[in-house]
């Protein structure tokens, strides 16, 4: 019971950046593990065509591009905010 309380307390004190780092590390590592498992399908134990492999890699590239695109708008807003002149400051 005490351990649960301490863990919850730590999460409450966690900054947005710390939470991002913690979650992104777990999720990227899990995604990389799954990609390695896809690589195991290249074994002679499986039969596949060039078209199937092309579709597989096109799907992976599209998924990565979609995720990357999701980050672009918030990243651009942050960059614009950082470049904007502060109120009361010189232009």
C-alpha positions as CSV (number, residue, x, y, z in Angstrom):
1,X,0.0,0.0,0.0
2,X,2.8,2.4,0.9
3,X,4.7,1.5,-2.4
4,X,1.6,2.3,-4.5
5,X,1.3,5.7,-2.7
6,X,4.9,6.6,-3.3
7,X,4.7,5.6,-7.0
8,X,1.6,7.7,-7.5
9,X,3.2,10.7,-5.7
10,X,6.3,10.4,-8.0
11,X,4.1,10.5,-11.1
12,X,2.3,13.6,-9.8
13,X,5.6,15.4,-9.4
14,X,6.8,14.3,-12.8
15,X,7.2,17.1,-15.4
16,X,5.7,16.9,-18.9
17,X,9.2,16.4,-20.3
18,X,10.0,13.7,-17.8
19,X,6.8,11.9,-18.6
20,X,7.5,12.2,-22.4
21,X,11.0,10.8,-21.9
22,X,9.7,7.9,-19.7
23,X,6.9,7.0,-22.1
24,X,8.7,7.5,-25.3
25,X,11.6,5.4,-24.2
26,X,9.3,2.5,-23.4
27,X,7.2,2.9,-26.5
28,X,10.2,3.2,-28.9
29,X,11.9,0.2,-27.4
30,X,8.7,-1.8,-27.7
31,X,8.3,-0.7,-31.4
32,X,12.0,-1.7,-32.1
33,X,11.4,-5.1,-30.5
34,X,8.4,-5.6,-32.8
35,X,10.4,-4.5,-35.8
36,X,13.1,-7.0,-34.9
37,X,10.4,-9.7,-34.8
38,X,9.3,-8.7,-38.3
39,X,12.9,-9.3,-39.3
40,X,12.7,-12.8,-38.1
41,X,10.2,-13.5,-40.9
42,X,13.1,-13.4,-43.4
43,X,14.0,-16.9,-42.2
44,X,13.9,-19.7,-44.8
45,X,11.2,-21.1,-42.5
46,X,8.8,-18.7,-44.2
47,X,7.9,-18.1,-47.9
48,X,7.2,-14.7,-49.2
49,X,7.1,-12.7,-52.4
50,X,8.9,-9.5,-53.4
51,X,5.5,-7.8,-53.5
52,X,4.7,-8.9,-49.9
53,X,8.1,-7.5,-48.7
54,X,7.5,-4.3,-50.6
55,X,4.1,-3.9,-49.0
56,X,5.6,-4.6,-45.6
57,X,8.2,-1.9,-45.9
58,X,5.8,0.6,-47.5
59,X,3.5,0.1,-44.5
60,X,6.3,0.6,-42.0
61,X,7.6,3.7,-43.8
62,X,4.0,5.1,-43.9
63,X,3.5,4.5,-40.2
64,X,6.8,6.3,-39.3
65,X,6.0,9.2,-41.6
66,X,2.5,9.5,-40.0
67,X,4.0,9.7,-36.5
68,X,6.7,12.1,-37.6
69,X,4.1,14.4,-39.2
70,X,2.1,14.4,-35.9
71,X,5.2,15.9,-34.2
72,X,5.8,18.6,-36.8
73,X,2.9,21.0,-35.9
74,X,3.5,21.1,-32.1
75,X,7.3,21.4,-32.8
76,X,6.7,24.3,-35.2
77,X,4.5,26.0,-32.6
78,X,7.2,25.6,-30.0
79,X,9.8,27.1,-32.3
80,X,7.6,30.0,-33.2
81,X,6.8,30.7,-29.6
82,X,10.5,30.7,-28.7
83,X,11.2,33.1,-31.6
84,X,8.4,35.5,-30.8
85,X,9.4,38.8,-29.1
86,X,8.5,39.0,-25.4
87,X,6.0,41.6,-24.2
88,X,7.6,44.8,-23.1
89,X,10.9,43.8,-24.9
90,X,12.4,45.4,-27.9
91,X,11.4,44.1,-31.4
